[in-house]
Amino acid sequence: MPTVAQSIEADWVSRFADEVIAEAERRAPGKPVVCASGLSPSGPIHLGNLREVMTPHLVADEIRRRGHAVRHLISWDDYDRFRKVPAGVPGVDESWAEHIGRPLTAVPAPAGSPHPNWAEHFKAAMADALAELGVEYDGISQTEQYTSGVYRDQVLHAMKHRGDIDAILAQYRTKKAPPKKSQKPLDEAELEAAEGSGAAAEDDGATTAGYFPYKPYCGDCGKDLTTVTAYDDETTELTYTCSACGFGETVRLSEFHRGKLVWKVDWPMRWAYEGVVFEPSGVDHSSPGSSFQVGGQIVGIFGGEQPIGPMYAFVGISGMAKMSSSRGGVPTPADALQIMEAPLLRWLYARRRPNQSFKIAFDQEIQRLYDEWDKLEAKVADGTALPADAAAHSRAARTAAGELPRTPRPLPYRTLASVVDVTAGAEDQTLRILSELDPANPIASLDEVRPRLDRAESWISTHVPADQRTVVREEPDKELLGSLDEQGRESLRLLLDGLDTHWSLDGLTTLVYGVPKVQAGLEPDAKPTPELKVAQRTFFALLYRLLVSRDTGPRLPTLLLAVGADRVRRLLGA
């Protein structure tokens, strides 16, 4: 197998790693390279948000492989306001609307959750998925950072330089929106997904009393529906009022830690504070006045520089519209890891440049994706994979810390899915069938095909509708058998006569494709003609109707093994 060093020459991760290492050396020689992500636990953290993590993870991991010290920060934006009640979250109803405006860590967790608050509930699921994916990171709670006073000096600095910040923001407030393109504009849900922190729509701190980049949470109702009305730079006394409950107070900002900088100031402040060199962002950041563009100017006020920040495109789900955490039923990384192994999910993010959109399959397409992955594995093993493909495989299968867990004997996903479909997951029957796939090298234990078998079983049980499941007939279809012409009866005789000598996956494949060839007077290995393909489809449909009462189903060789030779003979009228 080619080494990583040989295989990375043509891959996007390596190119970003080169750029980031050089930039980090220029900015802070000798210090760890800092890559960053931001996630808002405002609801289920979906597979689009995962790109916010996987892009810097892959780059940080490549830097780590090269022997450099590197930190991948994930800022949990858990001090953001609760903006709305997401649809479709179990244990949540409209009563949660009373918490809109409070920090996510001050909102109750969904009913029945073991976690202390809303943010921790959604962080936990993501943290578990990242551990399974092999993502090494340093998590930072923005609630802890702000409420403990870590950012006190940065907050006071921002307030002191609020005029400079306001001048930068003013350049964009007066700009007209660019003309709409013919393509469908981003809706609010897509903007929310792309922004990452969920703060794209928040105000930038402008008030009728002046510009203040700091937003207190109310001392009475706990919400951020507050307006700063006065601030004294010498004493740091800040006065605010709350439009939600009418409460107001004057506090010393040098001692007050119940609030945060507005998003467009908060983000560049963190770049400077953490020394971030690489952080990607969603597609909306290419527009005038976006958080990334504005932040590139504001970061200088804090003595920092804008990170290298590639734009990343949306991640879709085959058969679904673009995803947003504000909508119910949006698949999360945990959902994906129930039906696919971690290396496959990593590969989907590694093989596409950040600005390329792609889809993750929860439908039948997952079988094709697995076929593609298995073919790549074979090419990597024999040294014929292209460099960029080999690099993507390497980044998917292992990290700098080592190999990810893998299935010892990775049988085709579609085969495993067909078997668990027919057997309804019965382990004794599953083992019987799998052990007959290759009689020369039989599987002795289901552990040899796990965890892939478990993922296929989960996919069948959760994503294949009941009316599409395979149910083998209990009794022969005597009416259909009695209606067959001589050609139909002969095709069944030829199949049954060859069962014993062809009882393996490869043998049955040869047999079922060969029966129509023999009937046409051809050799079993003859190349198919258009006419022969029609005859094969007719023969296959007959077998499906006799075995499962449908015109289609799992691949016939797998289905025959699953049904078993004795039952096949009975259902086919022997």
N, C-alpha and C positions, 0 to 999 in steps of 0.2 A: 504494500500500500504506500502511495506517495506520502512523504512527510508534509506537515503543515507548511514548512518553509518553501517547499517546492510548489505547493498548490495554491498559494495565496496571491500570486502575481497579478491575476486578472480580476480580483474580487473587490467590491466596493468597501467592505469592512477594512481591508488592508490599506486602501488608499486613505480613508479617513484616519486610521491609526497613524499613518505617516504624518499627516497634517497636524493631528492633535499633539503628537509627541514633540514635533518641532515647535509648535506654538507654546506648549507648556514649558519647554526649555527656555524659550525666549522670555516668557513672563515670570516664571518662578523656578529658576534652575535648581535642581537637586531636590525639589519637593514632589510629593505624589501628584500624579496627574488626576484632575478632578473632572469626572463626567457626571451629568445630573439628569434626573427625571422628576416630574411633578405629577402626583395623582390626587384627585379629589374624591374622598370616600363619601360622596353625596348620594350614592345609590350603588347598584351593582356595577363593578368596574369591568367593562366589557372588553372584547377582543380588539376593538379599535384603540382603546386606552393602552392595551398591552404593547402596541408599537412604540408608545412613549417610553416604555421600559426596555424593550428588546433592542431598539436601535443603539442606545448608549451601552447596553449590556454587551452586545456583540463587539463593539469598538473597545470597551474597557477590557473585555476578556482577551482580545487580540493584543492589547498593550501589555496585559499581565503575562501572556504567553511569551512575550519578548523579554521578560525579565524586569520590566519597569514597575515601580510602585504606583498603584492606581486606586482611586476611590470612586465607586459608583454610588452617588447619593440619590435616595428617593425621598423627596419632600412630600410627606403626607399633608395635603392642604386641609387639615382637619379643623383649622380655625376659620375657614371660610364660612360664610353665612349659609344657612339652610334656605335654599332658594325656592323649592317647590316640593310637593309630595310626589315621588316617582310612581308611575302606574305599575301595577302588577307585582308589587313586593309583598310576599306572604307576611301576615301579621301586622299589616299597616293599613289604616283606613284614613278617611278625610280628617279625623280628629288631630292628625299630626300637623295639619295646616296651622294650628295655633303656635307652632314652634318656628314658623318661617321668620327669618331674620336673626335667629340665634346661632351661635357657633355650632358646627356639626357635633362637637364633643359635648354640647349641652342639650342635645336632642335625645330623647329616649330611643333605645334600640327597638327594632320590631318585636312585637309580642312573642314571647317564647325564646328569645335569643339569650344565650349565656353571657353576652358581652355587656359592659356597663353603659354603653351609649351607641348612638347611630354610627358614628365614625368608626369605632372599634369593631362593630359588627361587620362592616363592609371591608375594612382593612384586613381582618382575619382571613377571609376567604381568599383575598388576593395574595396575602403572605404565604398561605399554604400552597397556592398554585406556583408562585415564584420559587419556592423551595423545591417543588417537584421538577421545575424547569431548569434547575441548576443556576439560578440567578443569584449571584453574590452581591450584596448591597449594604449600605449603611442607611437605615431608616431615620428620618428626622421628623418629629411631630411639631408642626408649626404652632399648635396650642401650647406645647411645653416651651418652645422658643420664646413666644411672646409673653406668656403669663409668668414666666420665671425671670423676665427682664434681660434675657440674652441680647435682645435687639435694642435695648434702651438707648445706647449711644447712636445707633442708626436712625431710630425714630426722631430723636432730638435733632440730629443733623438734617434729616429731611424737612422737619418743621422750620429750622433755621434757614434752609435754602429753598423754601416753598416758592419764592418768587422765581427762582431759576427753573424749578420744575414746571411751574405754571406756564412760563414762557415757552418751554419746549412743547408742552401739551397744546398750547394755543395755536401752534403752527398747524396742527392737525384738526382742531375743532372747527376751524374756518374753512377747511378744504371741502370742496364738493365731492360727493361720492362719485367714483368712476362710473362711466356709462355701463349699463347692464349688458352682459354678453348674451348671446342667443341661447347658451346652455342654461339649464335649470339653476337658479341661484341657490346658494346655501340657505337652508331653513334654520330656525333657531336650534333645533336638535343637533344638526350637523355642526353648527358653530360651537355648540357646547362640547361636543365630542372632540372637535379639533383643538379647542383652546386648552384642554387638559385640566385646568383648575376649575372650570365651570364659572369663571369670573368675567367672561368676555363682555357681558352686558352691564357690568357694574359701573357706577359713575366714577369719575377720576378725581373727585375731591373738590370740585368747584361749588361754591355756595354764594348766596347773595351778600354774605358778610365778608367774602374774600376767598382765597384758595387755601385749603388745608388738606395735606395728603394723608391725614390720619383720621380713622373712623373709630370712635369709641363704641363699645357695647354698653347699652343702658344699665345703670346701676340699679334700676328698679325692675324692669321687665326683661332685661337681658338681651334685647334685640338691638340691631344696628341701624334702626330707623332714626338715627340721631343726626343732628346738624351742629357742627362746631360754630360758635358765634363769636368767640374771641380767643386770642392766644397772646401771651406775653413772653417774649424771647428771654428776658432776664430771669424772671421767676419760674418760667415754664408753666405758669398757670393757664389752664385751658378750661373754657366754659362751653358746655353743650346743652342742648335740649333734645328731648325725644318726642317725635310726632306720634308714636304709638300709644304712649301712656301719659304724656305731658310732664314727665319727670325732667328735672334739669339740675346740674351741679357744676361747681368749679373744682378742679383737681390740679395737682401738680404732676405734670407729665413725667417729670424725673422720677416719680415714685409710683405712677399709675401704669398698670400693665393689663388693663381690661379693654383692649382694642388692638387694631392692626393698621398698617399702611394700606392704602388702596392698591388694588392689584397692579396697576401699571407702574407703581413705584416699588411695591413689595418685591416683585420679581427681579428687577435689576439690582435692588439692594442685596438680595441673596446672592446674585452672581458675584458681586464684589466681596461680600462677607465670606463666602465659601471658596472664592477663587476658581469658579467654574470655567473650564476651557471648552467643554463640549456639551451641548444640550439641544436636542431636536425640538421641533414644534410643529403644530398642525398647519393645514393649508391656509387658514385664514390669516396667518402672520405675514403673508406676502402682500396684503392690502395696505394702503396708506393708513397710518394711525393705529396699526395693529400693535399688540403688546410687545412683540419682539422688536419691531422697528423703532418704536418710541423708547423702549427700554435700552436700545443701543446708544441712545443719547443720554438718557437719565443715569445710566450706570457710571458715567464719568463723574457725576456729582458725588458719588460714593467712593471715588478713587479706583474704580475697577474698569474692566474692558468687557465688551460683549463677547459671549462664547461663539465658537463655531457652531452654527445652528442650522443644519439641513432641515428643509421642510419635508414632512412625511405625509403620504397620501392615505386615503381612507382604506379600511379593511372591511370587506363585505362578507356576507354569508350567502352561499349559493342558495337561491330561492327566496332570499329575503332582501328587503330594502336596506339602505345604509343604517348603521346602528347608532343608537344614542342611549346613554344610561338613563335618560328621562322617560324612556318608553318601556313598558313591561315586556317580559319575555325575551330580552336581548341576551344572546349567549355570552357567557363569561369564560375566562380561561379555565375555570374549574369545570364548566360544562364541556369544553373541548377535550379536556384531559380525561373525561369519562369515556370518550369514544375513540381517542387516539393516544398513542404513546408520546411522551415528551419530546423525543428526538424529531418526530414528524412535525409537531407543532413548531418547534424551534426552526426547522428547515423552511417552513413556509415564510417565516420572517427573514431568514438569512439569505434566501436565494433571490429575493427581489430588492432592488435599490429602494431607499426610503421613499423616493418620489414616485414609485410605481405602486398603483393600487393592486390589490389581489383579493381573492375570496377564500374563505375557509368553508369546507364542505361539511354540512350536517346531513346531506341527502345521499343518494346513490353515488354521487361524485367522489365520496370518500374512498370508495373501492378503487377508482382510477388513480387517485392520489397515492394510495398505498402501493399500487402496481408500479407507479413512476418511481417512488422511493426505493422499492426493492430492486428495480433495474439499475438505479444509481448505485446502490450498495454493491451490486455485482460488478459494475464497471470500476468502482473504486478498488474493489478487491483484486481485480485482474490488471489494474493500472491503465485502463483505457479511458477513464473519465477525463473530460476537459478540465483545465486548471480551475476555472471559476466554479464548476460543478463540484469538483473535489473539495474546494475550499468551503463551499456551502455545506457539504456533507460533514466535513470535519467540525465545523462550528455547531452543527446540529447534534452530532453524536457525542461530543465531549466538550468540556470547558478546560480552562487552565488547571482546574483542580482534579480533573480525571474524567473517565468515561461515565456517561449517564447509564442507568440501568437499562438493559435491553432484553428482548426475548431470545432465549438460547437457540431456538429453532423457529425462525420466523416464517411460518407457512403463509401463503397468500391470504390477505385479509378477507377477500371475497369468498374464499373457500371456508374459512372459519365462520364467517357470517352465515353462509348457507347451511353449514352443519348445525350451528346453534339454533338457526331458524327452524329446521326440520325436527330437531330433537327437543325443542323448547328448553334447551339448557340442561337436559338430563346428562350428568357427568359420565355415567357408565356407557350410555349410548354414544356420547361424544367421543370418548376414548376408543370405543370399538371402531367407529368410522375412521377417525384420524389414524389409527394403527394400521388400517387397510389401504391408506393412500399410497404408501410405498412399502410393499411387503418385504423388499430387500433390506430396508432400513426402517423398521416400524417404530412408531412413537410408543414409549413404554409408560409415560406419565404425562398428565396434562400440564405439569409444571414446565415441561420442555417448551410449551407453546404459550406460556403466560409471560408478561401481562397482555400480549396481543389478543389472545382468546377472550379475556375478560372485557377488553375494549370492544371487540366485535359483538360480544353478547349484549353489552350495554347499548350499543348502537341499535341492534335489532329490537331490543325491548323498549327503547325510549324514542326512536326516530323512524321506525317503520310502522305505518298504520296497520291496525288489526286486519283490515280487509286486504292488505298486501302480504300478510304473513303466509307461510307455506304450511298447509294442512294436508297430510297424506291421507288418501282414501282408506277407509276401513275395509270396504268390500269392493270386488271388481265391478266395473261399469258394464254389466251384461248387455245392456241395450246398445251401447257403442261397439262393444266387441262383436255383437251379432250383426251389426250393420256394415262391417268391413268387407271390402272387395278382396279378391285374391291377392292383389299387390300389397294391401295393408296387412293381411294375415301373414304373408311371406316375410314382410319386414320385421314383424314381431318374432317369427320363428328364427330368423337369422340372428336377431339380437339375443334371444334366449339361448340359442345354441352356443353362442360365443361368450356367455357370462363367465363360466368357470375359468376359461383360459385367459380372460381379459380382466380379472377382478383386481384392478388397481386403478389409481386415478389416470395414469397415462394409458393403460390398456383400455379402459372404458371410453376414454376420449377417442382412441383409434377406432373402437368398435362402433360408437354411435355415429361418427362421421363416415365410417366405412360402409355401413349397411346400404344406404342409397347408392353408393358407388358400385357395390357388388350387384345390386338389382339392375343397374344400368349396364352391366357387362364389363365393368372396369375393375382394375386392381384396387385394393383398399387404400393404397398410397397415391392414387391418381390425383392430379391437380384438379380442383373443382372448376367446372364451367358454369356459366350463368344458369343453364337449365338444371345442372346438378344442385346448385345452391337452392333453387326453388324446391326440388325434391327433398333436400335435407331439412328445410324449414317445415315442410309438410309433415315429415316423419317426426321431427322434434315436437311439433304441436300435438300430434297424436299421442306421443308418450306423456307429455304434460297432462293432457286431458285424462288419460287413463290412470295416472299416478296421483295428480293433485287437483283434478277437475278445473284446470285453467289452461289457457293457451301458452302461458309462459311461466317461468319460475327460476329457481337456482340453476346453475350450470348442470346439465344432465349427468355428466360423470359423477359429480359430487352428490347429486340427488339420488342416483342409483345406489351409491355406496351407503348413503344415509338410510335409505329404505331397507336395504339388506337384500341379499340374493333370493331368499325364500319368499319374502313378501313381494318382491318384484315379479317373480314367476306367477304368483297367485293373482296379482292385479293385472298382469298382462295375459291372463287366460290360459296359462300352461296347465 
